[in-house]
């Protein structure tokens, strides 16, 4: 004789309607996720990869946010966004950037 045990599990997923931190558009995110829309999340990952690559390629140098922005030809605000989001950290003495 075999028995089949089934168990019903109720899962509640909470969603929030928030403003994307990068572009400002309204987006729906699940509870605990950072408030970034899918389009900007992809851009964020691409930007992170570019900055990380520059830092690794220039690991023998002490790059500042300004240095990285110049190398990538982007606005310093984009790099600061990654710092504020926890992707990178600053050594505050002269604002050197390093991978978190």
N, C-alpha and C positions, 0 to 999 in steps of 0.2 A: 504494500500500500504506500502510495506517495502522497505527500502533502504539499500543497502550494501555499506559501505564506506571502501575502502581499501586504505591503505597508504603504499607506498614503502619507506622503510628506508634503506639507504645505510650505511653500517658499514664497516669501513676500519680498519683492524687489521694489525698492523705492526709487523714484525718478524725480529729478528736479529740473525745472526750467530755469536756465541761468544765462547770463551774458558771457560770451566767449571772451577770455582775457586777452586774446590776440587781436581779433577783428571786431569784437563788439556785437556780433550777431547773436540772436537768441538761439539756444541749443538745449537739447535734452540730454542730461547725463545721469547715470545711475549713481546711487548714494556712494559717497566716498571717492568718486572720480574727480580729477581736476576739471575745472570749468573751461574746457577748450573744445571747440567743435571738431568734427572729424577732419575737415579740410585743413584746419590749422594744426591739428595734432600731427598730421603727415608732414607739414612744413616744419613744425617744431623738431620732429625726429631728424629730418634732413639737415636742418641747421645745427642740431646737436652733433651729428656725425661730422659735418664740415669743421666745426670749431674743435672738436676732439682730435681730428686729423691734423689740423694746424698745430695744436699744442704738442702732439706726439712728434710731428715732423721737426718741430723747433724745441725739443725737450731740453736742449743744452742752453737755451736762451731763457731769459726771464721776461716773458711777454705780458704786456698790459692789455687791458680791454681795447685801448686805442690801437695798439699794434695789431691785434687779431682783426679788428674791424677794418683796418687799412689793408691787410693781407687779403681778406675776403671781399673787400669793397662793399661792406654793408654798414648800416647804422649801428652805433654803439648800443642803442636802446634794445636792439634785437639780442645782443649778447647779455645785456643786463636782465632781460626777460628770462633767459636761461639760468642766470645766477639766482634771480629771485625765485625761480621755480625749483631750485635745488639741484640742477644738473651740474653746475660748477660752483666752485668756492673761490673767494678772493683772499689773497694774503694782503692784509690791509696796509702794510707799511708803504708799498708803492703800487697798490691795486693790481698785483700780479694775479693772473688767472691760472687755475689748475683744475684738472679733472677731479670731480668729487668721488 
